[in-house]
Amino acid sequence: MATIKNFARFFSLFNKMENPDDELKQELIGTFTGGRTTSLREMRTDEYNRMCDSIQAAQYGQCEADFKAELKRLRSAVLKRLQKMGIDTTDFAKVDKFCLNPRIAGKVFRHLSKEELTALIPKLAAIAKKDSEKPAVKKLTQLKTYMLN
């Protein structure tokens, strides 16, 4: 059984809630474990992920299914733009390496939030546009050089 060692996702979501306290934390954990435990360390991975997904969906005012569908749509849009830029989107090591660049996102792809994915789409479009303009400038420079000689 895989145990969770990093609870950063939970605490980042939990601290955004109204009046986060230890009692609320224990109540949340107890709810998602069926009353089996009130400790984060004793949660199973599937329980932990369901709890975090549910909290995240509630913070955005969407049901969990709608939130996941929106996240999937945004991830797909980002991957489509990465693919157009020539990045092999079937190899997530390459996608993660690109996204880890601080000028892009500074995180691995799977950890990007809804807001970060939304902000990344126009950024990637601008990069792609700039890259597509480069060959035209190069061709124009070559044409001028040819005409002057």
N, C-alpha and C positions, 0 to 999 in steps of 0.2 A: 504494500500500500504506500503510495507516494504521500509524503507529508509536506505541508506548506511551511516554508521557512521565511518567506518574505511577505509581510502583511501590509506593505505600502499601499497597495490598491485599496484595501479596506479602509485604512486610516485616512487616506486622502479623500475618499467619499464620505466617510463618517464625520470628519471634521467640518464638512460643508453643510451638515444637517443642522436643524435648529436644536439648540440646547443639547449638544452631545455630552453624555455623561456615562459613567460606568454601568449604571442600571439599564440604560437604553441599549448599550452594547451587549450586555448579557441577555436582554430580552430578544434582540435580533438573532443572536447566535442560537439561543434556545428554540426560537421559531423555526429556523432553517435546519436544525438538527433533530427536530421532533422532540425536543426536551431532553435529548440524550446528554447534552453538555452545555455549559455556558462559557467554555474556554475556546479561544481561537485555535490554540495549538492542538486541540483534540478533534477539530473539524476535519472531515474528509474533503478531498479536493473538489469533488462535484458539489458538495454542500456550500463550500466557500465560494466557488464560482457562481452558483445560483444566487447566493446572497448578494454578492457584489454586483451582478447583473441587475438584480431587482432594485437595489439602492440606486444604481446609476440610471435605470429607466425611470424611477420615481422622481429623480431630480430633474429630469428633462420633461416631465409631465406626459410621458408616453407609456403605453403598456409595453411589457418586455419584448413582445414579438415585433411591435412597430419599431422599437428602438434598435433591435438587432437587424431588421430589414433596412433601416436607414444607414446603419453602420456598414452593412454589406454593400449597399449602393455606393457609399462614399469610397470605400476601399476599392471597389471595382473601378470607379472613375479615376482614382489615383493610379492604379495599376495600368489602366488603359493608356494614360499619359506617359507613364514610365516606359511602356512598351514602344510607344511612338518615338521616344527619345533614344531607343536602341538598347535599353536595359532588358536583360533576359528575366522576365517576370516569372518564369517557371523555376528559377533558382532563387529562393528567398534569402540566401546568403548574400547574393548580389543586391537584392532589393534592400535588405537591412543595411548593407555597407553604404549604399547611396543615401538612405534616410538618416543614417547616423551622423552624416556631415552636419555640423552645427548651423551651416547656412541653409540647409534644407529643413530638417526637423530636429536633429539632435537625439533621436530615439530610434529604436528598431521599429519596423513597420507595424507589428502586431500590438505595440503599446501606444500607438497614436490614438488620441481621443477623437471624438466627433468634431470638436472645434478645430483641432490640429489638422485633421483630414480636410475639413472645409477650407482652411487657410492655405493648405498645400496645393489645392487644385489650381488656383490662379497663379501661384508661384511657378508651378511646373509648366503651365501654359506660356508664361512669360519667358521661361528658359527655352522652351521649344521654339517659340517665335524668334528669339534672338539667335538660336542655332540655325534656324532656317534662313535667316537674313545673311549670315556669314558667307555662304557660298556665292550669293549674288554680289556682295561687295568685292569678293575675290575675283569674280569674273569681270566685273567692271574695271577693276585695277588692271587686270591682264589685258583687257580691250584697250584701255588708255595707253598702256605700255606698247602694245602692238601698233597702235595708230601713230605714236610719236616716233617710232623707229622706222 
